């Protein structure tokens, strides 16, 4: 009799585990993002306008562009932001940082020597992950 109850208990635990685990194609639950104050979109046809596309495979929380000039809030994986005007910009941002599961990621340009400033127009910085262990990211640049 005890063996029967024990078997039933084990079967119940296994059933619960399989029914609550992620199904194929789903992702695990991530730490929630408490957004800071998100900057207002402000594209200007006479200026350089940039947006961010998240291609990291994770949701980016509190994405900050250019040393705090703009906080873009939560950018879910695969999502693009609206455009933000820049006084000047290059084919990669001067600085960006964001959090994934409460861990800080980001990058900073060393210099823009030899680079040509962008002309007025719309551009996209696509953020990608190149090394998850060391939290290395890179930027793909697109003219929109």
N, C-alpha and C positions, 0 to 999 in steps of 0.2 A: 504494500500500500504506500509506504514512504517513497519507494522508487517511482511509483506512478506520479505522485505529487511533485517530486523532484524533477521528473521529466517534463511535466506540464509547466513548471516554473522556468526551466531552461528554454523550452519552446516559446513561452511568452516573452522572455527577455530577447531572444533572437528575433522574434517577430517585431517587437518594438524597435529594435536597432535598425532593422532593414526598412521599416516604414518611415523612420525619421531621418535616415541618411539622405544625402543629396542624390537625386536621380541623374541619369546621364544627361549632360548638357547644362546642368545647374551648377552654380558656384556656391562655395561655402559662405556662411553668413559673415559679414565683415563688421568691424567696429564702426559704430555710427559716427557721423561727422557733425560736430557742432560748428556750423559755419560762423565765421566772423562777419563783420559788415562787408557785404559784397559791393564792389564798385559799380556804378551806373555805366551802362554802355554809352559810348560817346563818339562813334565814328564821324569823321569829317572828310568829305570828298576831296578837300584841298590838302590833306595831310596823309601821312603814313598810318594805316590802320592795320592792327594785327589781332589775330584771334588764336586761341589754343585749341588743338585737337588732341584728345587723350587716346593714345594708342599703346598704353602701358600694360593693359591686361588687368588693371586694378582701378578702383575709384580713387581719384586724387582729391584730398580734402584741403581746403584753404590754400589754393594755388595762388602764390604771390608772384607778380611779375615786376621786374626792374626795381629791386630793393624796396618793395612796398608801395610803388607807385599805384599799383592796382591789386586788389584782392578779388580773385575770380570765384571764390567759394568752392563748392563741391563741383567737380567735373567728373561725371561718371565715365566709365570705360566706354570708348567709342563716341563720346559726346564732343561737340564743338561749342565754344563760347561765342558770344557776339563779338563785334570788333571794338577795339580800344585804340584811340588815337595816340600817336607818339610824335614828339618833336623831331626825333630822328631815330632810325632803327637800321639794323643790318640783317643779314640772312640767318642770324641766330640771336636769341635774346641776350641782353647783357647779364641778366641774372633771373633765375626762377627757383622757387622752392615750393614743396607741397608735402603733405603727409599721406602715407598709406598705412592703415592700421596703427596710427599714432607714432609712426616712425618717420623721421624727417628725411626727405630726398631732395635733390636739387643739383644745380650746376651754376657756374659763374664763368663768364668770358674773361680771359686773361687780358686781352686787348683787342682793338679793331684795326691795328696797323696793317695797311695794305688792303683793307676792305673798303668797298664802296657803299656809301649810305644809300638806302632804298629811296626810290622816287615815290611821290604820293600815289597811293593806291591801296588795294586790299591784299593782305598776305596771311598765310597760315603757318604757325609753328606747330608741327606735329611732334609731340613728346613720345619717345619710345624708350624701352628699357633694353640696355645692352648687357647688363650683368646684375642679376638679382642679389647675389651674395654680397657684392660690394656697393650696391645701390647706385650703379652707374646708369645714367640716362644719356640720350642724344636727341637731336632735333632734326627732323626732316623739314625742309622749307618749300613752300608752295606759293606761287603767284596765283591769286584768285581772279 
